[in-house]
Amino acid sequence: MPANALCSCLRCSTKPLLLRQISPNLARKHLKAYGPAPLPPPLRSASARPGLPSGSRNPQRRDLSRNSALPEPSGSSGDTTGFEDQYIGAFSQSYENLHEIIQDPETSGPRIHREYHAVLPSDTVYRTVQIPAHSEPCSDEDLDDIGTVLPPAFRDKEPSHVRIAYLQAVISNVYRNMPVIDTTDNLNIILNAFDAAGVLPDIPRPVRTLVSAKRRLGIDPDQWIVQYAICPRCWKHYSPKELRELTGPGCLAPGCQETIYTEKRDSKGSLKRHPITIMPQVSLIQNLRRMVRRKGFRKLIRDNRNTPTNQNDDDNFVMKDMYDGTLWHDLKTKIKREVGNFGTVRDMPIGEDGVEHRLTETRFGLHLVINIDWYV
């Protein structure tokens, strides 16, 4: 994938520099549609600028440091001698494939195109960003936090006739509106009949309540909802496991002493913690796993292999869906994200071949996009 270019159109000229970095193809389209941006006055060093006292601050230097996130010069805040000479040259060459329309200062003739190539500082050091892997399916002790992908009845290899008894109880309650008490009684009658026939297993021991039957079949929706306890003041989240391990009801956030939970005794005399405020959430990874396991779900996923690319290069092409866009085929896999000590970011291939691959070259791929409203 070609490196991003700095768009020099009129529309993007008012945006911050980071938001002006787009693909070269899109930059050419912007330039054709919106026209070039007006040229700023030429930048000169502080020492060569007439009428500027040696001890005064340079307003153009302040704008440059704010837009490019450059560090403040060392030493006195009022002395800027040599600061622009040190950064402006490298700053003007810090973008690859940058096509900019400029005015010839000597002849004041027609505008020309000038191309800049990236020249990164020699002391740039990159480090790999470690992305934490998702956790494996939880054990039975963590079912309060999240359910497992494989239902316990199938994971523990319960006999098929026991699973059918569970399913019959759920169907009677959900579809036939049978009360919970009557449904539980019918389930126990069927299990007692299995016991009399000598086909009721001892391990695993069958459950005898409707709620437990739903959990065994993996169809209890509450099993997949994680009820986070949150602080009513600072909104710090506590998972059910963290809530059980708290040494006191106070919030652990610095400077916050709000109460997280209250304690009450249940009918059996056990002391239970009840969160004051609850934020229910669902695990994204676990639910994607369950969806992919559904019969026929994979046939609904579009096969992007051997599909045409760069269709937007044709001005007469009409897009029908998001997979007609250029970015759809530019998503890469087998790469790692590296961040430099100067804030630069790059994606490098991993693996023995050292070559990045398109995500659309595989039959099944997952790309997550998060839409966030933000303000500058």
N, C-alpha and C positions, 0 to 999 in steps of 0.2 A: 504494500500500500504506500503511495507516495506521501512524503512528509507534508505536514500542514503548511500553508502559506498565510502571510499576513494580508488580509483583505484591505485594499486601498480605495474602496468605493465610497461614495458620499454617504450612504446609509450606515456603513459600519465605522465611519471615521469618528463618531461620537462615543463609541463603545470602548471599554477598557481593552488593553492590548491582549489579554488572555482570551477575551471573547471574540477578537478579530481573527484568531487563528482558525482557518477553515481549510478544506481541501482545495488544491489548485483548480480543479474543475469548477467547483462552486464559486471560487474567487473570480474566475473569468466571467462566469454568468452574472455575478453581482456587478462587475465593472461594466458589462455590456448593458445591463438593465438600469442601473442607477447613476452611471457616470463616475468619473474620478472625483476624489475629494480635493478641495482647495489645498494648495501647498502651504505648509507652515514656513515662517521665515527661517533662513539658514542658521544653524547653530554654530556658534564660535566659542572658543575657550574664554575663560574669564579674564585672562591676562591680556588678550587681544581685543577686548570689547571696550570701545571708547566710552568715557563718561561713567564708568563703573568703579567706584572706590574699591581699594584692595580689601577693606575690612567689611564690606557690605555683603549681604546674602543675594544669591542669584535666583530670581523667581522662576526662570526656565529650569534651573537645576532642581528646584523643589517639585515642579510638575513632573519632571522625568523620574525622580526617585519615587514619587507617589504611584505613578502608573506602572513602573517596572519593578517595584518592590526592591530597589537597590538599597544597600545599607548606608547609613549616614557616615560621612567622612570622620576619620579619627582625629582627635585633637580638639581644638576650639571650634564651637558651633558657628562662629562667624567667619572662619577662614576656609574658603572653598577653592583656593588656588591649587590646581592640579587635579581636582576631583573630576571635573568634566573630561579633562584630557585622559583620565584613567578609564572612564566608563563609557563615554559616548561612542568611541570607536568600536568597542566590543559590542555595545548595545545595538548599533546599526547593522551589525553583521550576525546577529544571533538568531536568524530565521532562515530556513532553507526554502529555496525556490520562491523567493520574494520578488515579484514583478511590480515595480513601482513607477508611476508616471511622474516625471520631474521636469523642471524648467532649466534649461541651460543657462547658468549664471553669467557666462562670458558673452555669448552672442545674443541672448534674449530671443533666441530663435524658436523653432517649433519644439514641442515636447517630445522627449525621447523615452525609451524604456531602458531601465537599468536593472540588472539582476544581481542579487546578493546571495551568497552561500554561507552556510553556518560555519562559524569558526568558534568553537567552544573553548573556554579557558583550559589551559593545559593541566591545571590542578583539579579538574572536575572529577569527583569520585561518586560513583553510583552504588547504591545499596538496594537489595531486593526487598520489596514490601512483602512481608509474610501475611498471608490471608489465613485465618484460623479455619481449620476444617470443621465441618458439621459433626456433631456427635452421633455415635451409633445409636440404634434403637435402645430404649431404656429397658432396664430389668423390671421385674415385678415390683421391686421396692419403690420404683420411681413412676408407677402408673398414675399417681396423683398429679405428677407434673405433665406427662404426655404419654399417649398410648403408643404401642409398638406397631410396626407396619404389618406384621403377620399376626392375625388374631390368635389369642391364647389357645382356643379350642383346636386350631390346626397346628400351632406350634408345639403343643403338648401331645399331639396325636391322640386326641380323644376319639372313641369309636363313633362311627357315622350315625348309629341310632341315637346316641346321646346328643349329638349335634342337631339331629332332626327334632328331638324333643325340645331343645332350646329354641329352635327356629319356629316351631309350632306355637310355643308360648308367646313369642314376640308378635307373630302374625295375629294371634287371637286378641292381643291387647291393642295393637296399633290399628289394624284394619277392621276388626269386628267389635271394637269398643268394649271389650270385656274388662271389667274392673281388675285392678292389680291383685286384689285378694283372691278372686276367683281364678285368675291366670296362674298365680302361684300354687293354688291348691291343685289345679289340673296338672301342672308340671310335676308336683310331688307324687301324684297318683301314677303318672307314667313312669317316673323313676322307681317307684315302689314295685311296679309291675316288672320292670327290668331286673330288679333285685330278686323278686320271686322266681324269675326264669333263670337266674344265675348268670346274667349277662351285664350286670352293673359293675363297672370297674372300680377297684379300690384306689388305684393310682393312674391318672390324677382323680381326685375325689370330685364327683359331679356337684355342681352348685344347685341350690334349690330355691332361689329367689329370682324374680323377673329382672331386677337390676343387674344381678350377677350374670344372668344368662345373656343379657345384651353385651356386657363386657367380654364374656367368653367368645361371643361371635364377632366382636370388634365393631358393633354398630351402635354403641352408646355415644351420642354426640358429645356429652359432657366429658368423655374420656379423652377427647382430642383438644379440649379447651384448657389452656393454662391460665389459671386465675392468679395473676400477679397482685401482691399486696403493694400498694403505693403510698408514699407519704402524702398526707393531705396538704402539706405546706410546700415541700420542694419537689414532689413528684418522683422521688427516687423509687425504682422498682425493686421488689424482692420476690424471687421465685418461691414456690411453695417449699422447696428444700431449704432455701435461705431463711424463710420465715420460721421453720421448725428449729433452725440452729441459732437463732438470735438469743443472746443472753438476757435481753431485757426488751421492753416495749418501745424504747426510744429509738429514733431514727439515727442511722450511722453516718449521715452526711455531715461534713464539717459545718459547725455553727447552727445545726438544726436539732432541736430537742422535741420535735413533735412525736406524738404517740402513734405507733403503727397498728397495734392490735390490742384487743381486750381478751381476757381469759374467762371462760365459763365452763362449768361442769355439765357433761351430758347425762343421759339417763343411767349410764353404767358407772357414774362417778368419776370418769376420766376427765382430766383438765384439758380443754381444747382452746386453741388460739383462733380468734375470729378477727380478721382484718377489718379495719375501719373503712377503708376504701379499696375497691377491687378493680383491676384493669384486666378484663379477659382478652387473651390473645390466642392465636393458633400458629403452630409451627409450620413455616412455609415448606421446608425440606421434607418433613414427614408427610404432609398432605400431597406434595408432588409425587412422592413415592407411591402413595395409595392410589392416586389417579392413574399413574402409568400401569399399575397392576390390574386395572379394570379390563375386563374382556372387551376387545374392540376399540380400546382407546388409542392404540398406536396407529390404527388405520385412519384416524381422524387428523393425524399430524401430517402437514404438508411435506412432501419429499422435494427438497430443494436441490438435489443433485442433478447435474447436467442441465441446469436452467440457464438461459441467456443472462449475461451481465452487461453493465454499462448501457442499458437501453435508453437512459436519459440523454445520452450524447446525440440521439436523434431528436431534433426539435419538433417533429411531428408525432412523436410517441406520446400516448395518453396513458397515464398511470391508472391502474384499477385498484390496487391494494398496496399495502406497505411493503410487500415483498418485491414490488417493481422498483423500489428505490435503490440507489447505488450503495448506500450504507448497509443494506441488507446482506450484500455479498462481501462487504469489507470487514465484517466481524471475524476476528482471528481466534484460534485456539492453539494450544501447545506453546503458550507464551508466558512470560513472567514480567511483572511491573517493577521497574527500577526507578528510583528517585535520586537525583544528584544533589550534592551539597549546596548547589546554587539554586535549587528549586526546579531544575529541569526534570522532565519525566519522559521515559521511553519504555517501549515494550520490546523485549528481547526473546527470541525463540529458545525453546528448551528441547531436550531430547538428544538422541545420538546423531540424528541427521542435521540438527541445528537449523531447521527450516520451519517457519510458521505455516499453519494450514488454515484454510477458510473453514468457518464453522458450518457453512452450507455444503461442504464436501462430504459430510457424514450424514448418515440416515437420521440420527436423533442427536440433537444438540440443545443445550439450554443456555439462554442469554437473558439475564434479568435486567430490567430497566426500572429505575426509581424516579418518579416525577415529583419534584420538590418545588414549591413556590418560594422564591427568594427575592430579595431586594438589594439593590446596590446603594 
